[in-house]
Amino acid sequence: MKPTSIKVGDKFIKPKVPNIVWIVNRLVNLPGLPPHAELKVQGNLERPQKMMMSLGALTDPRMFHRIEDR
């Protein structure tokens, strides 16, 4: 999977925590760094969780798996 194939709305899980679905909220280009995505946890949580992850990490199957709609 090429990093450029990642788009807003794509869903990922971490292999060791498959019950939490992360959704690409936006794509970010930070000066001097590789392209990143802002991810948010799917669902209605009391405290929404977000994180920034490089697109390279999202395409690494040891770190994330892309999933279809759940």
TIMAR-732604 format. One line per field, with one value per residue: residue number from 1; x, y, z of N, C-alpha, C, O in turn. Coordinates in Angstrom, 2 decimals. Each point is the difference from the previous one (the first is absolute). Layout:
<nodes>
i <- (NUM ...);
nc1 <- (X ...);
nc2 <- (Y ...);
nc3 <- (Z ...);
cac1 <- (X ...);
cac2 <- (Y ...);
cac3 <- (Z ...);
cc1 <- (X ...);
cc2 <- (Y ...);
cc3 <- (Z ...);
oc1 <- (X ...);
oc2 <- (Y ...);
oc3 <- (Z ...);
</nodes>
This chain:
<nodes>
i <- (1 2 3 4 5 6 7 8 9 10 11 12 13 14 15 16 17 18 19 20 21 22 23 24 25 26 27 28 29 30 31 32 33 34 35 36 37 38 39 40 41 42 43 44 45 46 47 48 49 50 51 52 53 54 55 56 57 58 59 60 61 62 63 64 65 66 67 68 69 70);
nc1 <- (0.85 -1.08 2.08 1.10 0.78 1.71 -1.80 -0.42 0.30 2.00 -0.38 0.28 1.28 -0.43 1.86 1.35 -0.45 -0.14 0.47 2.22 -1.96 1.67 -0.74 0.08 1.32 2.14 -0.17 1.73 -0.16 1.21 -0.17 0.67 -2.18 0.42 -0.43 -1.36 -0.11 -1.60 0.99 -1.73 -0.10 0.25 -1.51 -1.69 1.70 0.35 1.40 -1.13 -0.15 1.75 0.02 2.04 -0.85 1.97 0.32 1.88 -0.23 -0.72 1.89 0.31 0.49 2.04 -0.22 0.23 -2.05 0.68 -1.28 -1.01 -1.37 0.14);
nc2 <- (-1.17 0.77 0.71 -0.12 -2.02 0.99 -1.05 2.10 -0.23 0.62 -2.11 0.83 -1.76 0.21 -0.41 1.64 1.34 -2.25 0.01 0.17 1.11 -0.62 1.95 -0.77 0.94 -0.64 1.10 -1.26 2.18 -1.76 2.15 -0.38 0.34 -2.00 -0.75 1.74 -1.44 1.38 -0.79 -0.98 0.46 -2.07 1.35 -1.11 1.27 -1.27 -1.72 1.62 -1.96 1.15 -0.27 0.47 -0.08 -0.89 1.46 1.17 1.70 1.94 0.91 1.00 -1.50 0.90 1.46 -0.31 0.12 -0.26 1.73 -2.01 0.76 1.59);
nc3 <- (0.00 -1.79 0.48 -1.97 0.55 1.04 0.88 -0.68 2.21 -0.84 -0.68 2.08 -0.60 2.19 -1.18 0.69 -1.78 -0.07 2.18 -0.31 -0.03 -1.37 0.88 -2.11 1.58 0.39 -1.95 0.73 -0.53 0.71 0.63 -2.11 -0.44 0.93 -2.08 0.38 1.71 -0.73 1.85 -1.04 2.20 -0.84 -0.92 0.98 -0.70 1.80 -0.23 -1.09 -1.08 0.85 -2.25 0.83 -2.09 0.61 -1.69 0.41 1.45 -0.90 -0.81 1.99 -1.58 -0.21 -1.72 -2.23 0.91 -2.12 0.63 -0.06 -1.58 1.58);
cac1 <- (-0.85 0.77 -0.51 -0.92 -1.31 -0.76 -0.86 -0.88 -1.08 0.53 -0.03 1.11 0.09 1.32 -0.13 -0.07 -1.20 -0.92 -1.34 -0.04 0.12 0.51 -0.45 0.78 -0.79 0.55 1.38 0.80 1.39 0.77 1.31 1.14 -0.41 -0.79 -1.44 -0.66 -1.47 -0.60 -0.95 -0.87 -0.65 -1.40 -0.95 -0.37 0.73 -0.10 1.15 0.49 1.45 0.61 1.45 0.61 0.82 0.51 -0.66 0.84 -0.38 -1.32 0.11 0.82 -0.93 0.34 -0.55 -1.41 -0.68 -1.15 -1.20 -1.21 -0.96 -0.48);
cac2 <- (1.17 1.23 1.00 0.92 -0.63 0.25 1.18 0.31 -0.98 -1.36 -0.55 -0.87 -0.54 -0.49 -1.45 -0.43 0.59 0.02 0.48 1.46 0.39 1.35 0.56 1.13 1.22 0.93 -0.23 1.14 0.11 0.77 0.34 -0.81 -1.35 -0.70 0.25 -0.58 0.01 0.13 -1.10 0.08 -1.27 -0.10 -0.22 1.10 -0.15 1.15 0.84 -0.46 -0.17 0.29 -0.12 0.29 -1.15 0.13 -0.90 -1.20 -0.88 -0.56 -1.05 -1.08 -1.00 -0.32 1.05 0.26 -0.70 0.73 -0.83 0.51 0.54 -0.86);
cac3 <- (0.00 -0.06 0.94 -0.64 -0.16 1.22 -0.14 1.12 0.15 0.07 1.36 0.34 1.35 0.40 0.13 1.39 0.63 -1.14 0.33 -0.16 -1.41 -0.21 -1.27 -0.48 0.12 -0.98 -0.40 0.43 -0.46 0.98 -0.56 0.39 0.41 -1.02 0.14 1.17 0.08 1.32 0.19 1.17 0.32 -0.42 1.07 0.88 1.25 0.90 -0.34 -1.31 -0.09 -1.30 -0.07 -1.29 -0.38 -1.37 -0.95 -0.07 1.11 -0.29 -1.03 0.53 0.54 1.40 0.86 -0.29 -1.09 -0.54 0.05 -0.64 0.98 1.10);
cc1 <- (0.90 -0.57 -1.01 -1.38 -0.86 -0.79 -0.85 -1.15 0.48 0.07 1.12 -0.17 1.46 -0.15 -0.15 -1.21 -1.09 -1.40 -0.11 0.25 0.42 -0.41 0.90 -0.92 0.46 1.44 0.78 1.39 0.71 1.38 1.12 -0.32 -0.74 -1.49 -0.60 -1.51 -0.40 -1.09 -0.85 -0.66 -1.45 -0.89 -0.22 0.66 -0.19 1.13 0.58 1.53 0.45 1.48 0.45 0.94 0.51 -0.72 0.81 -0.34 -1.36 0.05 0.88 -0.91 0.34 -0.65 -1.51 -0.50 -1.16 -1.20 -1.12 -0.93 -0.43 -1.22);
cc2 <- (1.23 0.99 0.95 -0.61 0.19 1.28 0.19 -1.01 -1.44 -0.45 -1.00 -0.54 -0.34 -1.50 -0.48 0.56 0.11 0.54 1.52 0.33 1.47 0.46 1.18 1.23 1.06 -0.40 1.29 -0.08 0.93 0.29 -0.89 -1.41 -0.69 0.32 -0.77 0.01 0.22 -1.08 0.28 -1.35 0.06 -0.21 1.22 -0.22 1.25 0.99 -0.50 -0.04 0.27 -0.28 0.35 -1.16 0.23 -0.99 -1.28 -1.00 -0.64 -1.12 -1.16 -1.03 -0.47 0.99 0.20 -0.91 0.86 -0.93 0.65 0.52 -1.06 0.63);
cc3 <- (0.00 1.00 -0.62 -0.19 1.26 -0.18 1.25 0.01 0.04 1.45 0.19 1.42 0.26 0.21 1.45 0.74 -1.08 0.31 -0.09 -1.47 -0.07 -1.40 -0.36 -0.02 -1.00 -0.31 0.26 -0.59 0.96 -0.58 0.56 0.44 -1.15 0.20 1.17 -0.18 1.45 0.09 1.23 0.20 -0.46 1.22 0.85 1.35 0.86 -0.29 -1.32 -0.03 -1.43 0.09 -1.41 -0.31 -1.44 -0.91 -0.18 1.09 -0.26 -1.03 0.44 0.66 1.42 0.96 -0.17 -1.11 -0.45 0.02 -0.80 1.08 1.00 0.59);
oc1 <- (0.87 -1.21 -0.93 -0.94 -1.16 0.52 -0.14 -0.59 -0.75 0.21 0.32 -0.66 0.78 -0.95 -0.71 -0.28 -0.37 -0.79 -1.10 1.02 -0.61 0.19 0.32 -0.97 -0.81 0.65 -0.49 0.63 -0.28 0.64 0.12 0.91 -0.50 -0.39 0.40 -0.55 0.60 -0.90 0.47 -0.22 -0.70 0.37 0.71 -0.54 -0.25 -0.22 0.76 0.67 -0.63 0.59 -0.78 0.77 -0.73 -0.44 -0.56 -0.03 -0.21 -0.87 0.20 -0.61 -0.83 -0.16 -0.71 0.77 -0.79 0.12 0.03 0.28 -0.23 -0.58);
oc2 <- (0.13 0.07 0.44 0.72 -0.40 1.00 -0.91 -0.29 -0.89 0.81 -0.79 0.60 -0.23 -0.42 -0.98 -0.40 1.10 0.21 0.54 -0.39 0.87 -0.73 0.83 0.04 0.72 -0.68 1.10 -1.05 1.20 -0.90 -0.17 -0.74 0.67 0.48 -1.13 0.68 -0.56 -0.05 0.57 -0.76 0.99 -0.74 1.01 -0.69 1.09 1.21 -0.96 0.90 -0.42 0.01 -0.09 -0.43 0.51 -1.07 -1.06 -1.20 -1.17 -0.87 -0.95 0.30 -0.61 -0.28 0.23 -0.41 0.47 -1.19 1.20 -0.15 -1.16 -0.54);
oc3 <- (0.85 0.18 0.67 -0.34 0.00 -0.48 0.81 -1.03 0.41 0.90 -0.89 0.84 -0.92 0.66 0.25 1.13 -0.40 -0.92 0.11 -0.57 0.62 -0.98 0.84 -0.75 -0.58 0.79 -0.24 0.01 0.05 -0.54 1.22 0.39 -0.90 1.06 0.28 -0.87 0.92 -0.84 0.98 -0.95 0.21 0.92 -0.12 0.87 -0.51 0.00 -0.02 0.49 -0.96 1.09 -0.95 0.85 -0.85 0.42 -0.26 -0.24 0.32 -0.03 -0.76 1.03 0.67 1.19 0.98 -0.87 0.82 -0.29 -0.29 1.19 -0.34 0.93);
</nodes>
